[in-house]
């Protein structure tokens, strides 16, 4: 009887240790991935800023108001498309990182 209790206690302890290790792996993955997402968002902000300044330069060099309107329209269309692509890119990273974070728990 004592052996059965000791075996059960050891099994419970082993399971708890394995669960803690998996939690640690998931936590490390989340921390690493959060940094990656932050860097990606900074890169996207840099791109958006560069494009905005390029459009402002082009508008400043425009020959007439029609040219300014064309430049602004192009910028807005491109920025809209770029924003959707950037949101999609970050969403895909988040989904990928979510799968990575839960992977240790699926290896049971």
C-alpha positions in Angstrom: 0.0 0.0 0.0 2.8 2.4 0.9 4.5 1.6 -2.4 1.3 2.4 -4.3 1.1 5.8 -2.5 4.7 6.5 -3.2 4.3 5.5 -6.8 1.3 7.8 -7.2 3.1 10.6 -5.5 6.1 10.2 -7.8 3.9 10.1 -10.9 2.1 13.2 -9.7 5.4 14.9 -9.1 6.8 13.9 -12.5 3.6 15.2 -14.2 3.9 18.5 -12.3 7.5 18.8 -13.3 6.8 18.1 -16.9 3.9 20.6 -16.9 6.2 23.2 -15.4 8.8 22.6 -18.1 6.2 22.9 -20.8 5.0 26.2 -19.2 8.6 27.5 -19.2 9.0 26.6 -22.9 5.8 28.3 -23.8 6.8 31.4 -21.8 10.2 31.6 -23.5 8.5 31.3 -26.9 6.0 34.1 -26.1 8.8 36.4 -24.9 10.9 35.8 -28.0 7.9 36.2 -30.3 6.8 39.4 -28.6 10.1 40.9 -29.5 9.8 39.8 -33.1 6.4 41.4 -33.4 7.6 44.6 -31.9 10.5 44.8 -34.4 8.2 44.0 -37.3 5.9 46.9 -36.2 8.8 49.3 -36.0 10.0 48.3 -39.5 6.4 48.9 -40.8 6.3 52.3 -39.1 9.6 53.2 -40.8 8.3 52.1 -44.2 5.1 54.2 -43.7 7.1 57.2 -42.6 9.5 57.0 -45.6 6.5 56.7 -48.0 4.7 59.7 -46.4 7.8 61.9 -46.7 8.3 60.8 -50.3 4.7 61.8 -51.1 5.2 65.1 -49.3 8.3 65.8 -51.4 6.5 64.9 -54.6 3.6 67.2 -53.6 6.0 70.0 -52.8 7.5 69.7 -56.3 4.1 69.4 -58.0 3.4 71.8 -60.9 -0.2 72.4 -60.1 -3.1 71.5 -57.7 -4.2 68.7 -60.0 -0.7 67.1 -59.6 -0.9 67.5 -55.8 -4.3 65.8 -55.8 -3.0 62.9 -57.9 0.0 62.4 -55.6 -2.2 62.5 -52.5 -4.7 60.0 -54.1 -1.9 57.6 -55.0 -0.4 57.9 -51.6 -3.7 57.1 -49.9 -4.4 54.1 -52.1 -0.9 52.7 -51.6 -1.0 53.4 -47.8 -4.4 51.6 -47.5 -3.0 48.6 -49.4 0.2 48.7 -47.4 -1.7 48.9 -44.1 -3.8 45.9 -44.9 -0.7 43.9 -45.9 1.1 44.9 -42.7 -1.9 44.0 -40.5 -2.1 40.6 -42.3 1.7 40.1 -41.8 1.5 40.8 -38.1 -1.7 38.7 -37.7 0.1 35.8 -39.4 3.1 36.2 -37.1 0.8 36.2 -34.0 -1.0 33.0 -35.2 2.3 31.3 -36.0 3.7 32.3 -32.5 0.5 31.1 -30.9 0.9 27.7 -32.5 4.5 27.6 -31.3 3.6 28.6 -27.8 1.0 25.8 -27.4 3.2 23.1 -29.2 4.9 22.0 -25.9 1.4 21.1 -24.5 0.4 19.1 -27.5 3.5 16.9 -27.2 2.0 15.0 -24.2 
